[in-house]
Amino acid sequence: MRSRGLERRSGGLSVVRSCLLLLFIQVSAPTAPAEARRVRGGRAQTRRVQPSPPHRERVEGAESFPLDFTAVEGNMDNFMIQIKNLAQSLYPCSAQKLDQDMKLHFLKNVSVTCNDGSPAGYYIKESKGSKRWLVFLEGGWYCFNRQTCDGRYETMRRLMSSTKWPQTRTGTGILSPQPEENPHWWNANMVFIPYCSSDVWSGATAKTDHSDYAFMGSLIIKEVVNELLTKGLDNAKVLLLAGSSAGGTGVLLNVDHVAEQLVSLGHPGVRVRGLADSGWFLDNKQYRFTDCLDTISCAPTEAIKRGIRYWGGLVPENCRQAHVGEEWNCFFGYKVYPTLKSPVFVVQWLFDEAQLTVDNIHLTGQPVHEGQWRYIQNLGHELRSTLRDVPAMFAPACLSHELITRTYWMDIQVKGTSLPRALHCWDRSLQDNLHINSSHGNHNHQNHKAPPTRGCPLHLIDSCPWPHCNPTCPTIRDQLTGQEMSVIQFLKHLGFDVQKMAQQQGMDPGKLLGMLNNGN
């Protein structure tokens, strides 16, 4: 009996120590200026971690931030093992059980449905005590008429119906509950809304006896927000509406709607922000024009023109007024972004695979022609031009699509800064702007801007001119063999001429070749 009492006493002391240690961790952000060595795509890679900005005294009532783990990447592996062990021992510190997966909830309002009339829903992992909410919109192209929607229903039914959705989902990237994979948002309330409306999250049309499908993407978001208000969103400080691909475009179309919805329901204190990943599409001229017979080959402009009528699509009011009768323009980032009231962070590959696909550039294992190579390069120039005036953005010169939910999202850098670090800097800048505007008696975030924090960049865009010239780009694989390709192999496959490119850049060909080989 005595030994059991000693065990319980010892266990109690251990829990107390754990709780005290957690408190210490939360109030002090350790730094470790060391080399972080991470493995990505089977290759080890060395990264220099940037120093954290100086600690600032918190203002009463200000938003609280979790520990910024980007500051301790130097000994990340060992540090995270200790943190995870600590977290597992903290059950007695709260009633919350550490449950990693998001669980499925169907909407209570059964009139808001997927394309086929099955109930829409969402996955959620609550984080008791956190006042930060991350709501993610899934991507997955679209359909724009009866023919393309019928084909989509046959081949991609999970994007039009909820009948076979799993009961749980595991979050990755920015949805991960693991701090080593998600250093800034790991302890937020996580919500994943599956895409089952095929309308780029814009529709507000129910299925009837005279219509084949429902298109209710915009209404699904609205109903999810209504339900989240009963689960703690009403007490939130920040709601980050994020999404990838069609979900990224959905963020641009809905972020102001969500902000207005919360204000109208009496919750103006919830600060709504957007994170649009790989949804900044261009309405450019296709490399090779084709008839609009299917989703993949149809030019984006024509597909959206047809789709917005078929879906009964809604767009932000300011953008609608700017493009009366041509509301399809609001589906393209560089046209809708200037009309938005809510702050939005844009993540966009400069050589987006989905953009190249709809432009009829298909990298199918055969070397591209010179005209295709010029088109690819020009796409990068066009994207840079449209992103020039976006203050918060992350645009690597890589050939890829989607990033924020990838497990390697921490490994990609632009000018030495990772995306999680840039998002952390963005959060800080918005908080600083809030303090400045509050001191001026003004709550509009656009009126007074805090100067950027030194060592905390927000506007990050690669300047090198060809795909995968950034050495931190994701691993490239041959589309036919599946084998990993080096950067120089990939560029030669694209028809890259080292001599010609070196001449254009005013460089020695040997030096350029060395730079490319260093990006292996």
Disulfide bonds with the S-S distance in Angstrom:
Cys19-Cys93 1.91
Cys114-Cys196 2.23
Cys143-Cys149 2.06
Cys292-Cys298 1.58
Cys319-Cys330 2.08
Cys398-Cys473 1.92
Cys425-Cys456 1.90
Cys464-Cys469 1.99
